[in-house]
Amino acid sequence: METKGYYATVGFFVIVFLTIGIIIGLWLSVGLHTKTYDYYTIYMKESVAGLSVSASVKYNGVDVGIVKKISLNEKDPNQVILVIAVNDDTPVTTATRATLNMQGVTGIAYVELRDVKEAGPGRPLKAQAGQKYPVIPSSPSLLFRMDVAVERISEDLQGVVDSVGMVFNKKNGALFQDTLSNVEVLTRTLKNNDDKLNRIIENVTTATDKMPALMDNAQQSMARFNQLSVRLDKAANSVQLTLNQSDATLQTINTQLLPLVMNVLGNIDGFTLRLDDFTQQLSDNPSMLIRGQAPLPLGPGETRATTPSRN
């Protein structure tokens, strides 16, 4: 009977301790969830491999929440939608950006939140019309940027390879071979004409040595040419002065001498006319040289005076 009472007592205490443990566990679990969270949506245009539900959400490296949901965008399958729960005291603003990061070498992905200066001063982030939760803009992760950079480098290298292939095609290869052949012929020709080249070089050296003297002669010639130009300029001025004086002389002749000459020519013209008239009269009446010119006939009422006769 005592043995049964002992087992009953032990069982009672075991039940009590188990009950207390369950209560403490429930209290602790309930206490962990007494915090309040704010929910946000993140749209990512890259692979979220390694990220899982309940993955950490960190703000500048500090745990502030967890990933609650991961899904594809039905309208754009290349876009991944994340729903995260963040402590309500986390300073999420319009300047906050979400980035997918990898933790250590384990490859476990988490969501990193940080503010960027390019976005300007941050304001409280609120849900817009038609949105269930406020949307945190995403930035490409380091792996995504590296992948894009590697892809671009590969494209550039492929372009270089294609360009090199175009340069060294069969046609250009033949041309390059012809060029090498021509260079070989030129080298052989230069080698065969080594003496001529030496003489040419010596002549060039001699001409170079004589160049200063030639330059001096050229400078002297230029000086003489300048002197000749000055003399020609003076001669031109003298000719211009002579022409100006000739113009003055011609003006004097036109204004003074020419009228006198014209007057004399007019008198000579009148004399010529009278001489022609006299010659015509003489031709008609040669006796007028002896008798003289007959008197003109008298007009009506005129009388001719008689000349007294000489005794």
C-alpha positions in Angstrom: 0.0 0.0 0.0 2.9 2.3 0.8 4.5 1.4 -2.4 1.5 2.4 -4.4 1.3 5.7 -2.4 5.0 6.4 -3.3 4.4 5.9 -7.0 1.4 8.1 -6.9 3.3 10.8 -5.2 6.1 10.6 -7.7 3.6 10.6 -10.6 1.9 13.6 -9.2 5.2 15.6 -9.0 6.1 14.5 -12.5 2.8 15.7 -13.8 3.2 18.9 -11.9 6.7 19.6 -13.2 5.6 18.7 -16.8 2.6 21.0 -16.5 4.9 23.8 -15.2 7.3 23.2 -18.0 4.5 23.3 -20.6 3.2 26.5 -19.1 6.7 28.1 -19.0 7.2 27.0 -22.6 3.9 28.4 -23.7 4.6 31.6 -21.8 8.0 32.0 -23.4 6.6 31.3 -26.9 3.8 33.7 -26.3 6.2 36.3 -25.0 8.3 36.1 -28.2 5.3 37.0 -30.2 4.1 39.9 -28.1 6.1 42.2 -30.4 4.2 44.0 -33.0 5.3 44.0 -36.7 4.8 46.1 -39.7 4.4 44.3 -43.0 6.0 45.4 -46.3 6.1 44.2 -49.9 9.3 43.9 -51.9 9.4 43.3 -55.7 12.7 41.8 -56.9 13.8 41.3 -60.5 16.4 38.7 -59.9 16.7 35.2 -58.6 16.1 34.7 -54.8 17.8 31.3 -54.7 18.9 30.5 -51.1 16.1 32.7 -49.6 13.4 30.9 -47.7 10.4 31.7 -45.6 11.4 32.8 -42.1 14.8 34.0 -43.4 16.2 37.0 -41.6 15.5 40.6 -42.5 18.3 42.9 -41.3 18.6 46.6 -41.1 22.2 47.7 -41.5 23.2 44.2 -40.2 20.8 44.1 -37.3 18.0 41.5 -37.2 14.7 43.4 -37.4 12.3 40.8 -38.8 11.7 37.8 -41.0 10.4 36.9 -44.5 6.8 35.8 -44.3 6.0 35.0 -47.9 7.8 34.3 -51.2 5.8 34.1 -54.5 6.0 34.9 -58.2 4.3 37.9 -59.7 1.4 36.4 -61.8 1.6 39.4 -64.2 5.4 39.2 -64.6 7.0 35.7 -63.8 10.4 37.3 -63.9 9.5 39.3 -60.8 9.5 37.8 -57.3 7.2 39.2 -54.6 8.5 39.1 -51.0 6.3 39.9 -47.9 8.4 40.7 -44.8 7.5 41.4 -41.2 9.6 44.1 -39.6 9.6 45.4 -36.0 7.4 48.4 -35.8 10.2 50.5 -34.4 12.4 49.9 -37.4 13.1 53.2 -39.3 11.7 52.2 -42.7 11.3 55.3 -44.8 11.0 56.3 -48.5 14.8 56.3 -48.6 15.0 52.6 -47.6 16.1 50.1 -50.2 16.0 46.2 -50.0 18.8 44.1 -51.2 19.3 40.3 -51.3 22.6 39.3 -49.5 24.4 36.1 -48.7 25.5 35.3 -45.2 29.1 34.1 -45.0 30.2 31.0 -47.0 27.0 29.1 -46.2 25.1 30.7 -49.0 22.1 31.4 -46.7 20.3 34.4 -48.1 18.7 37.2 -46.2 17.1 40.6 -46.9 19.2 43.6 -46.1 17.5 47.0 -45.6 19.5 50.2 -45.7 18.9 53.9 -46.5 20.5 55.5 -49.6 21.6 59.1 -49.9 20.5 59.4 -53.5 16.9 59.0 -52.5 17.0 62.3 -50.5 15.5 62.8 -47.0 13.4 59.9 -45.9 9.7 60.2 -45.0 7.5 57.6 -43.4 6.6 54.9 -45.9 2.9 54.3 -46.4 0.8 52.0 -48.6 -0.4 53.6 -51.8 -3.9 53.1 -53.3 -4.4 49.5 -54.4 -1.5 48.2 -52.3 -2.0 45.9 -49.3 1.3 46.8 -47.7 3.8 49.6 -48.3 6.3 48.8 -51.0 10.1 49.0 -50.3 12.0 49.5 -53.6 14.7 46.9 -54.2 18.3 47.3 -55.4 20.2 44.7 -57.3 22.3 42.4 -55.2 26.1 42.1 -55.5 25.8 38.7 -57.2 23.3 40.1 -59.7 25.6 43.0 -60.5 28.5 40.7 -60.9 26.5 38.4 -63.1 25.5 41.4 -65.3 29.1 42.6 -65.4 30.4 39.1 -66.3 27.7 38.8 -69.0 28.7 42.2 -70.5 32.4 41.3 -70.4 31.6 38.0 -72.1 29.7 39.9 -74.8 32.6 42.4 -75.2 35.1 39.5 -75.4 32.9 37.8 -78.0 32.8 41.0 -80.0 36.6 41.2 -79.8 36.9 37.6 -80.9 34.6 38.2 -83.8 36.5 41.4 -84.8 39.8 39.5 -84.6 38.3 36.7 -86.7 37.1 39.3 -89.3 40.6 40.8 -89.4 42.4 37.4 -89.8 40.1 35.9 -92.3 41.5 34.2 -95.4 41.4 37.3 -97.6 43.1 39.5 -95.0 45.6 36.6 -94.3 46.5 36.5 -97.9 47.0 40.3 -98.0 49.1 40.1 -94.8 51.2 37.4 -96.4 51.7 39.6 -99.5 52.7 42.5 -97.2 55.3 40.3 -95.5 56.6 39.3 -98.9 56.8 42.9 -100.0 58.6 43.8 -96.8 61.1 41.0 -97.4 61.7 42.2 -101.0 62.2 45.8 -99.7 64.6 44.5 -97.1 66.6 42.6 -99.7 66.6 45.6 -102.0 67.9 47.9 -99.3 70.6 45.4 -98.4 71.7 45.2 -102.1 71.8 49.0 -102.4 73.6 49.6 -99.1 76.4 51.6 -100.8 73.9 53.8 -102.6 72.0 54.4 -99.4 75.3 55.3 -97.7 76.1 57.8 -100.4 72.6 59.3 -100.2 73.0 59.7 -96.4 76.4 61.3 -97.0 74.9 63.7 -99.5 72.1 64.5 -97.2 74.7 65.2 -94.4 76.6 67.5 -96.8 73.5 69.3 -97.8 72.6 69.7 -94.2 76.1 71.2 -93.5 75.6 73.6 -96.3 72.1 74.6 -95.2 73.2 77.4 -92.8 75.2 79.1 -95.7 72.2 78.7 -98.0 69.9 80.2 -95.3 72.3 83.2 -95.0 72.2 83.7 -98.7 68.5 83.4 -98.7 68.3 86.0 -96.0 70.6 88.4 -97.9 68.5 87.9 -101.0 65.4 88.7 -99.0 67.1 91.9 -97.7 68.0 92.9 -101.2 64.5 92.2 -102.4 63.1 94.3 -99.6 65.4 97.2 -100.7 64.3 96.8 -104.3 60.7 96.9 -103.2 61.4 100.1 -101.3 63.0 101.6 -104.4 60.1 100.5 -106.6 57.7 102.1 -104.1 59.6 105.4 -104.3 59.7 105.2 -108.1 56.0 104.6 -108.1 55.5 107.7 -105.9 57.6 109.8 -108.3 55.6 108.6 -111.3 52.4 109.4 -109.4 53.7 112.9 -108.7 54.7 113.4 -112.3 51.3 112.3 -113.5 49.7 114.7 -111.0 51.9 117.6 -112.4 51.0 116.5 -116.0 47.3 116.7 -115.1 47.9 120.3 -113.9 49.7 121.2 -117.1 47.0 119.7 -119.2 44.4 121.7 -117.2 46.3 124.9 -117.8 46.5 124.2 -121.6 42.8 123.5 -121.7 41.8 126.7 -119.8 44.3 129.2 -121.2 46.2 128.1 -124.3 43.5 126.2 -126.1 41.1 129.2 -126.4 43.9 131.3 -128.0 44.7 128.5 -130.4 41.0 128.2 -131.3 40.8 131.9 -132.0 43.8 131.8 -134.2 42.4 128.9 -136.1 39.1 130.8 -136.5 41.0 133.8 -138.0 43.0 131.5 -140.3 39.7 130.0 -141.4 38.2 133.4 -142.2 41.3 134.4 -144.1 41.2 131.2 -146.1 37.6 131.9 -147.1 38.5 135.4 -148.2 41.5 134.0 -150.1 39.3 131.5 -151.8 36.8 134.2 -152.8 39.6 136.4 -154.2 41.0 133.5 -156.1 37.6 132.7 -157.6 37.2 136.4 -158.6 40.6 136.4 -160.1 39.8 133.3 -162.1 36.6 134.8 -163.4 38.2 138.2 -164.2 41.9 138.1 -164.6 42.0 141.7 -165.8 41.2 142.9 -162.4 44.8 142.6 -161.6 45.4 145.5 -164.1 42.1 147.4 -164.0 41.2 146.7 -160.5 37.9 145.6 -159.3 34.9 147.2 -161.1 32.8 149.4 -159.0 29.6 148.0 -157.8 26.5 149.1 -159.8 24.7 152.2 -158.4 21.5 151.8 -156.7 18.3 153.8 -157.4 18.9 157.6 -157.0 22.7 157.2 -156.6 25.2 159.3 -158.7 28.7 158.4 -159.2 31.1 161.3 -158.5 33.5 162.1 -161.3 37.1 162.0 -160.7 38.9 165.2 -161.7 41.1 164.7 -164.6 44.8 165.3 -164.3 46.5 167.8 -166.6 
